Amino acid sequence: MAGKKTATQPKLSQIDAAIKVLRQARKPMSCKEMIEAMERKNLWTSPGGKTPQATLYASIIRDIGKGKDARFKKTGPGRFTLAAKKRRASK
């Protein structure tokens, strides 16, 4: 069953679940939308934190700070998408 967690599947981190959700959505999303999608798809659930959106937002902003190695990019106020991957030329 696709999307269901099994005992052999490791639990995704919040940031990895966000990447998966954005990849599937193929459109910019807010942190709130990403958290809701992660929970709906059983990719990640908050371990009891009161502000998982704020935690995700901080993680994404930190990732964007990596410059060319960033996995995310900001598309507007509070909205993010995946950064385009640079392809290396084959020799």
The first five atom37 places (N, CA, C, CB, O) and aatype in JSON, in Angstrom:
{
  "aatype": [12, 0, 7, 11, 11, 16, 0, 16, 5, 14, 11, 10, 15, 5, 9, 3, 0, 0, 9, 11, 19, 10, 1, 5, 0, 1, 11, 14, 12, 15, 4, 11, 6, 12, 9, 6, 0, 12, 6, 1, 11, 2, 10, 17, 16, 15, 14, 7, 7, 11, 16, 14, 5, 0, 16, 10, 18, 0, 15, 9, 9, 1, 3, 9, 7, 11, 7, 11, 3, 0, 1, 13, 11, 11, 16, 7, 14, 7, 1, 13, 16, 10, 0, 0, 11, 11, 1, 1, 0, 15, 11],
  "atom_mask": [
    [1, 1, 1, 1, 1],
    [1, 1, 1, 1, 1],
    [1, 1, 1, 0, 1],
    [1, 1, 1, 1, 1],
    [1, 1, 1, 1, 1],
    [1, 1, 1, 1, 1],
    [1, 1, 1, 1, 1],
    [1, 1, 1, 1, 1],
    [1, 1, 1, 1, 1],
    [1, 1, 1, 1, 1],
    [1, 1, 1, 1, 1],
    [1, 1, 1, 1, 1],
    [1, 1, 1, 1, 1],
    [1, 1, 1, 1, 1],
    [1, 1, 1, 1, 1],
    [1, 1, 1, 1, 1],
    [1, 1, 1, 1, 1],
    [1, 1, 1, 1, 1],
    [1, 1, 1, 1, 1],
    [1, 1, 1, 1, 1],
    [1, 1, 1, 1, 1],
    [1, 1, 1, 1, 1],
    [1, 1, 1, 1, 1],
    [1, 1, 1, 1, 1],
    [1, 1, 1, 1, 1],
    [1, 1, 1, 1, 1],
    [1, 1, 1, 1, 1],
    [1, 1, 1, 1, 1],
    [1, 1, 1, 1, 1],
    [1, 1, 1, 1, 1],
    [1, 1, 1, 1, 1],
    [1, 1, 1, 1, 1],
    [1, 1, 1, 1, 1],
    [1, 1, 1, 1, 1],
    [1, 1, 1, 1, 1],
    [1, 1, 1, 1, 1],
    [1, 1, 1, 1, 1],
    [1, 1, 1, 1, 1],
    [1, 1, 1, 1, 1],
    [1, 1, 1, 1, 1],
    [1, 1, 1, 1, 1],
    [1, 1, 1, 1, 1],
    [1, 1, 1, 1, 1],
    [1, 1, 1, 1, 1],
    [1, 1, 1, 1, 1],
    [1, 1, 1, 1, 1],
    [1, 1, 1, 1, 1],
    [1, 1, 1, 0, 1],
    [1, 1, 1, 0, 1],
    [1, 1, 1, 1, 1],
    [1, 1, 1, 1, 1],
    [1, 1, 1, 1, 1],
    [1, 1, 1, 1, 1],
    [1, 1, 1, 1, 1],
    [1, 1, 1, 1, 1],
    [1, 1, 1, 1, 1],
    [1, 1, 1, 1, 1],
    [1, 1, 1, 1, 1],
    [1, 1, 1, 1, 1],
    [1, 1, 1, 1, 1],
    [1, 1, 1, 1, 1],
    [1, 1, 1, 1, 1],
    [1, 1, 1, 1, 1],
    [1, 1, 1, 1, 1],
    [1, 1, 1, 0, 1],
    [1, 1, 1, 1, 1],
    [1, 1, 1, 0, 1],
    [1, 1, 1, 1, 1],
    [1, 1, 1, 1, 1],
    [1, 1, 1, 1, 1],
    [1, 1, 1, 1, 1],
    [1, 1, 1, 1, 1],
    [1, 1, 1, 1, 1],
    [1, 1, 1, 1, 1],
    [1, 1, 1, 1, 1],
    [1, 1, 1, 0, 1],
    [1, 1, 1, 1, 1],
    [1, 1, 1, 0, 1],
    [1, 1, 1, 1, 1],
    [1, 1, 1, 1, 1],
    [1, 1, 1, 1, 1],
    [1, 1, 1, 1, 1],
    [1, 1, 1, 1, 1],
    [1, 1, 1, 1, 1],
    [1, 1, 1, 1, 1],
    [1, 1, 1, 1, 1],
    [1, 1, 1, 1, 1],
    [1, 1, 1, 1, 1],
    [1, 1, 1, 1, 1],
    [1, 1, 1, 1, 1],
    [1, 1, 1, 1, 1]
  ],
  "atom_positions": [
    [[0.84, -1.19, 0.0], [0.0, 0.0, 0.0], [0.88, 1.24, 0.0], [-0.95, 0.0, 1.21], [1.58, 1.51, 0.98]],
    [[0.84, 1.98, -1.04], [1.67, 3.17, -1.16], [1.23, 4.22, -0.14], [1.6, 3.75, -2.58], [0.04, 4.4, 0.12]],
    [[2.25, 4.91, 0.44], [1.94, 5.97, 1.39], [1.76, 5.52, 2.82], [0.0, 0.0, 0.0], [1.81, 6.35, 3.73]],
    [[1.56, 4.23, 3.05], [1.38, 3.72, 4.41], [2.75, 3.4, 5.0], [0.47, 2.46, 4.43], [3.62, 2.87, 4.31]],
    [[2.93, 3.72, 6.26], [4.17, 3.41, 6.96], [4.15, 1.95, 7.39], [4.37, 4.33, 8.18], [3.12, 1.44, 7.84]],
    [[5.28, 1.29, 7.24], [5.41, -0.07, 7.73], [6.53, -0.09, 8.77], [5.69, -1.08, 6.57], [7.26, 0.89, 8.92]],
    [[6.65, -1.18, 9.46], [7.67, -1.29, 10.5], [9.07, -1.17, 9.92], [7.52, -2.6, 11.25], [9.99, -0.78, 10.64]],
    [[9.25, -1.49, 8.64], [10.58, -1.43, 8.04], [10.9, -0.07, 7.43], [10.7, -2.49, 6.99], [12.06, 0.2, 7.13]],
    [[9.91, 0.79, 7.25], [10.15, 2.11, 6.7], [10.56, 3.08, 7.82], [8.9, 2.63, 5.96], [9.83, 3.22, 8.81]],
    [[11.71, 3.74, 7.66], [12.08, 4.72, 8.68], [11.17, 5.94, 8.59], [13.57, 5.14, 8.52], [10.71, 6.3, 7.51]],
    [[10.93, 6.57, 9.73], [10.11, 7.78, 9.76], [10.92, 8.93, 9.16], [9.66, 8.11, 11.23], [12.1, 9.09, 9.45]],
    [[10.27, 9.71, 8.33], [10.93, 10.86, 7.7], [11.07, 11.99, 8.71], [10.15, 11.33, 6.46], [10.25, 12.15, 9.61]],
    [[12.12, 12.78, 8.53], [12.25, 14.0, 9.32], [11.25, 15.0, 8.76], [13.72, 14.57, 9.28], [10.72, 14.82, 7.67]],
    [[10.99, 16.05, 9.5], [10.04, 17.05, 9.06], [10.49, 17.67, 7.73], [9.87, 18.14, 10.12], [9.67, 17.85, 6.83]],
    [[11.75, 17.98, 7.61], [12.26, 18.64, 6.4], [12.22, 17.68, 5.21], [13.7, 19.14, 6.62], [11.91, 18.11, 4.09]],
    [[12.53, 16.39, 5.42], [12.46, 15.42, 4.33], [11.01, 15.19, 3.9], [13.09, 14.09, 4.76], [10.75, 15.01, 2.71]],
    [[10.09, 15.19, 4.84], [8.67, 15.05, 4.51], [8.2, 16.27, 3.71], [7.82, 14.89, 5.8], [7.4, 16.13, 2.79]],
    [[8.69, 17.46, 4.06], [8.33, 18.68, 3.32], [8.82, 18.59, 1.88], [8.93, 19.93, 4.01], [8.1, 18.99, 0.96]],
    [[10.01, 18.07, 1.68], [10.55, 17.9, 0.32], [9.65, 16.96, -0.48], [12.01, 17.36, 0.37], [9.33, 17.24, -1.63]],
    [[9.26, 15.86, 0.14], [8.41, 14.89, -0.54], [7.06, 15.5, -0.91], [8.21, 13.64, 0.34], [6.56, 15.29, -2.01]],
    [[6.47, 16.25, 0.02], [5.18, 16.88, -0.21], [5.27, 17.91, -1.35], [4.66, 17.56, 1.08], [4.41, 17.96, -2.22]],
    [[6.32, 18.72, -1.33], [6.49, 19.73, -2.38], [6.73, 19.07, -3.74], [7.65, 20.67, -2.04], [6.23, 19.54, -4.76]],
    [[7.5, 17.99, -3.74], [7.77, 17.27, -4.99], [6.46, 16.75, -5.58], [8.76, 16.1, -4.75], [6.24, 16.82, -6.79]],
    [[5.59, 16.22, -4.73], [4.31, 15.68, -5.2], [3.35, 16.8, -5.61], [3.67, 14.83, -4.11], [2.6, 16.64, -6.58]],
    [[3.37, 17.91, -4.89], [2.43, 19.01, -5.16], [2.79, 19.75, -6.45], [2.43, 19.99, -4.0], [1.9, 20.2, -7.18]],
    [[4.06, 19.87, -6.72], [4.55, 20.59, -7.9], [4.06, 22.03, -7.96], [4.12, 19.86, -9.15], [3.87, 22.58, -9.05]],
    [[3.86, 22.64, -6.79], [3.47, 24.04, -6.71], [3.93, 24.58, -5.36], [1.92, 24.23, -6.9], [4.13, 23.8, -4.42]],
    [[4.11, 25.89, -5.24], [4.5, 26.47, -3.96], [3.43, 26.22, -2.9], [4.76, 27.96, -4.11], [2.23, 26.2, -3.19]],
    [[3.89, 26.05, -1.67], [2.97, 25.81, -0.55], [3.44, 26.6, 0.66], [2.88, 24.3, -0.22], [4.62, 26.94, 0.77]],
    [[2.52, 26.88, 1.55], [2.86, 27.49, 2.84], [3.29, 26.37, 3.79], [1.65, 28.33, 3.42], [3.03, 25.2, 3.53]],
    [[3.92, 26.73, 4.87], [4.32, 25.72, 5.87], [3.1, 25.02, 6.46], [5.15, 26.38, 6.99], [3.13, 23.82, 6.71]],
    [[2.03, 25.76, 6.68], [0.8, 25.17, 7.21], [0.26, 24.12, 6.25], [-0.26, 26.26, 7.46], [-0.13, 23.03, 6.67]],
    [[0.24, 24.45, 4.95], [-0.23, 23.49, 3.95], [0.66, 22.25, 3.91], [-0.28, 24.16, 2.56], [0.17, 21.13, 3.79]],
    [[1.97, 22.46, 4.01], [2.9, 21.32, 4.0], [2.67, 20.41, 5.21], [4.36, 21.82, 3.99], [2.63, 19.19, 5.07]],
    [[2.51, 21.0, 6.39], [2.28, 20.22, 7.62], [1.0, 19.41, 7.47], [2.2, 21.16, 8.87], [0.97, 18.22, 7.79]],
    [[-0.06, 20.04, 6.99], [-1.33, 19.34, 6.8], [-1.19, 18.18, 5.82], [-2.42, 20.31, 6.31], [-1.73, 17.1, 6.06]],
    [[-0.47, 18.4, 4.72], [-0.27, 17.35, 3.72], [0.59, 16.21, 4.29], [0.39, 17.93, 2.46], [0.31, 15.04, 4.03]],
    [[1.62, 16.54, 5.05], [2.47, 15.51, 5.67], [1.66, 14.61, 6.58], [3.62, 16.17, 6.48], [1.8, 13.39, 6.55]],
    [[0.8, 15.23, 7.38], [-0.02, 14.46, 8.31], [-1.06, 13.62, 7.57], [-0.71, 15.4, 9.31], [-1.3, 12.47, 7.92]],
    [[-1.67, 14.2, 6.55], [-2.68, 13.5, 5.76], [-2.09, 12.27, 5.06], [-3.3, 14.44, 4.71], [-2.75, 11.24, 4.95]],
    [[-0.84, 12.4, 4.59], [-0.18, 11.31, 3.87], [0.62, 10.39, 4.79], [0.74, 11.88, 2.82], [1.3, 9.48, 4.33]],
    [[0.52, 10.63, 6.1], [1.24, 9.84, 7.1], [2.76, 9.83, 6.88], [0.73, 8.42, 7.09], [3.42, 8.82, 7.1]],
    [[3.29, 10.97, 6.43], [4.73, 11.08, 6.23], [5.43, 11.55, 7.5], [5.03, 12.04, 5.08], [6.57, 11.17, 7.77]],
    [[4.73, 12.39, 8.26], [5.31, 12.98, 9.47], [4.17, 13.51, 10.33], [6.34, 14.13, 9.13], [3.19, 14.03, 9.81]],
    [[4.32, 13.37, 11.64], [3.38, 13.99, 12.57], [4.18, 14.67, 13.66], [2.38, 12.94, 13.16], [5.27, 14.22, 14.03]],
    [[3.65, 15.74, 14.17], [4.32, 16.48, 15.22], [4.43, 15.63, 16.48], [3.57, 17.8, 15.52], [3.45, 15.02, 16.91]],
    [[5.62, 15.58, 17.07], [5.78, 14.81, 18.3], [5.22, 15.53, 19.52], [7.24, 14.49, 18.52], [5.6, 15.22, 20.65]],
    [[4.34, 16.49, 19.31], [3.72, 17.19, 20.43], [4.02, 18.67, 20.47], [0.0, 0.0, 0.0], [3.58, 19.38, 21.38]],
    [[4.78, 19.16, 19.47], [5.1, 20.58, 19.43], [3.86, 21.41, 19.15], [0.0, 0.0, 0.0], [2.94, 20.96, 18.46]],
    [[3.83, 22.62, 19.69], [2.66, 23.48, 19.53], [2.7, 24.3, 18.24], [2.55, 24.41, 20.72], [1.66, 24.77, 17.78]],
    [[3.89, 24.47, 17.66], [4.0, 25.29, 16.46], [4.85, 24.59, 15.39], [4.6, 26.66, 16.8], [5.92, 25.09, 15.04]],
    [[4.39, 23.45, 14.86], [5.2, 22.76, 13.86], [5.42, 23.6, 12.6], [4.55, 21.44, 13.49], [6.44, 23.44, 11.93]],
    [[4.47, 24.49, 12.27], [4.65, 25.35, 11.1], [5.83, 26.28, 11.29], [3.37, 26.17, 10.83], [6.62, 26.5, 10.37]],
    [[5.97, 26.84, 12.49], [7.07, 27.75, 12.77], [8.41, 27.01, 12.74], [6.88, 28.43, 14.13], [9.41, 27.55, 12.27]],
    [[8.42, 25.79, 13.23], [9.64, 24.97, 13.2], [10.04, 24.68, 11.76], [9.44, 23.65, 13.99], [11.21, 24.79, 11.4]],
    [[9.06, 24.3, 10.93], [9.34, 24.02, 9.52], [9.81, 25.29, 8.81], [8.09, 23.45, 8.82], [10.77, 25.24, 8.04]],
    [[9.15, 26.41, 9.07], [9.54, 27.68, 8.46], [11.01, 27.99, 8.77], [8.62, 28.82, 8.95], [11.78, 28.35, 7.88]],
    [[11.39, 27.86, 10.04], [12.77, 28.14, 10.45], [13.75, 27.2, 9.76], [12.92, 28.02, 11.98], [14.83, 27.62, 9.34]],
    [[13.38, 25.93, 9.63], [14.26, 24.96, 8.97], [14.43, 25.29, 7.49], [13.7, 23.54, 9.12], [15.54, 25.2, 6.96]],
    [[13.35, 25.68, 6.84], [13.43, 26.02, 5.41], [14.25, 27.28, 5.2], [12.02, 26.21, 4.83], [15.07, 27.33, 4.28]],
    [[14.06, 28.29, 6.04], [14.84, 29.53, 5.93], [16.33, 29.23, 6.14], [14.35, 30.59, 6.95], [17.18, 29.77, 5.43]],
    [[16.64, 28.38, 7.11], [18.02, 27.97, 7.36], [18.59, 27.27, 6.13], [18.12, 27.05, 8.61], [19.74, 27.51, 5.75]],
    [[17.8, 26.41, 5.51], [18.23, 25.7, 4.31], [18.48, 26.67, 3.15], [17.19, 24.65, 3.91], [19.47, 26.53, 2.43]],
    [[17.6, 27.64, 2.98], [17.75, 28.63, 1.91], [19.06, 29.4, 2.09], [16.55, 29.6, 1.89], [19.67, 29.82, 1.11]],
    [[19.47, 29.58, 3.33], [20.72, 30.28, 3.64], [21.96, 29.56, 3.12], [0.0, 0.0, 0.0], [23.05, 30.13, 3.14]],
    [[21.82, 28.34, 2.67], [22.96, 27.57, 2.14], [23.33, 28.0, 0.73], [22.63, 26.07, 2.15], [24.29, 27.5, 0.15]],
    [[22.56, 28.94, 0.18], [22.88, 29.46, -1.15], [22.65, 28.44, -2.24], [0.0, 0.0, 0.0], [21.55, 27.89, -2.36]],
    [[23.68, 28.17, -3.05], [23.52, 27.28, -4.2], [23.21, 25.84, -3.8], [24.77, 27.3, -5.05], [22.74, 25.07, -4.64]],
    [[23.46, 25.46, -2.56], [23.17, 24.11, -2.09], [21.78, 23.98, -1.47], [24.22, 23.67, -1.09], [21.4, 22.92, -0.99]],
    [[21.02, 25.07, -1.48], [19.68, 25.07, -0.86], [18.74, 24.13, -1.61], [19.09, 26.5, -0.84], [18.79, 24.02, -2.84]],
    [[17.9, 23.46, -0.84], [16.91, 22.55, -1.43], [15.57, 23.25, -1.66], [16.71, 21.34, -0.53], [14.72, 22.73, -2.38]],
    [[15.39, 24.42, -1.05], [14.14, 25.16, -1.13], [14.38, 26.55, -1.71], [13.47, 25.26, 0.25], [15.5, 27.05, -1.69]],
    [[13.32, 27.15, -2.22], [13.39, 28.58, -2.57], [12.06, 29.21, -2.2], [13.71, 28.79, -4.09], [11.01, 28.57, -2.25]],
    [[12.13, 30.47, -1.83], [10.94, 31.22, -1.43], [10.32, 31.82, -2.68], [11.28, 32.34, -0.39], [11.01, 32.44, -3.5]],
    [[9.01, 31.63, -2.84], [8.33, 32.13, -4.03], [7.47, 33.35, -3.74], [7.48, 31.04, -4.63], [7.02, 34.03, -4.66]],
    [[7.24, 33.62, -2.48], [6.4, 34.74, -2.07], [6.33, 34.74, -0.55], [0.0, 0.0, 0.0], [6.94, 33.88, 0.09]],
    [[5.59, 35.66, 0.02], [5.5, 35.71, 1.48], [4.95, 34.39, 2.06], [4.6, 36.88, 1.91], [3.8, 34.04, 1.83]],
    [[5.8, 33.69, 2.8], [5.4, 32.46, 3.46], [5.16, 31.27, 2.55], [0.0, 0.0, 0.0], [4.58, 30.28, 2.98]],
    [[5.6, 31.35, 1.28], [5.38, 30.25, 0.33], [6.72, 29.77, -0.22], [4.44, 30.7, -0.84], [7.62, 30.56, -0.51]],
    [[6.83, 28.45, -0.34], [8.09, 27.84, -0.75], [7.86, 26.77, -1.8], [8.81, 27.26, 0.44], [6.77, 26.2, -1.91]],
    [[8.91, 26.5, -2.55], [8.93, 25.41, -3.5], [10.32, 24.8, -3.46], [8.56, 25.89, -4.95], [11.19, 25.28, -2.73]],
    [[10.53, 23.76, -4.22], [11.85, 23.14, -4.27], [12.73, 23.93, -5.22], [11.75, 21.66, -4.71], [12.27, 24.42, -6.26]],
    [[13.99, 24.06, -4.86], [14.94, 24.73, -5.72], [15.24, 23.82, -6.9], [16.25, 25.11, -4.95], [15.25, 22.6, -6.77]],
    [[15.48, 24.41, -8.04], [15.83, 23.62, -9.22], [17.2, 23.0, -9.01], [15.82, 24.49, -10.52], [18.14, 23.65, -8.56]],
    [[17.29, 21.71, -9.34], [18.58, 21.03, -9.2], [19.46, 21.39, -10.38], [18.4, 19.5, -9.11], [19.01, 21.43, -11.52]],
    [[20.71, 21.65, -10.08], [21.68, 21.93, -11.13], [22.2, 20.6, -11.65], [22.86, 22.85, -10.61], [22.61, 19.73, -10.87]],
    [[22.18, 20.44, -12.94], [22.7, 19.19, -13.53], [24.15, 19.41, -13.9], [21.87, 18.75, -14.78], [24.52, 20.43, -14.48]],
    [[24.97, 18.43, -13.56], [26.38, 18.49, -13.9], [26.56, 17.98, -15.33], [27.23, 17.66, -12.9], [25.96, 16.98, -15.72]],
    [[27.37, 18.67, -16.08], [27.63, 18.24, -17.46], [28.48, 16.98, -17.44], [28.32, 19.35, -18.27], [29.44, 16.89, -16.68]],
    [[28.14, 16.01, -18.28], [28.93, 14.79, -18.34], [30.14, 15.02, -19.23], [28.1, 13.61, -18.86], [30.09, 15.75, -20.21]],
    [[31.21, 14.37, -18.84], [32.46, 14.53, -19.61], [32.69, 13.33, -20.46], [33.66, 14.76, -18.68], [33.69, 13.26, -21.18]]
  ]
}
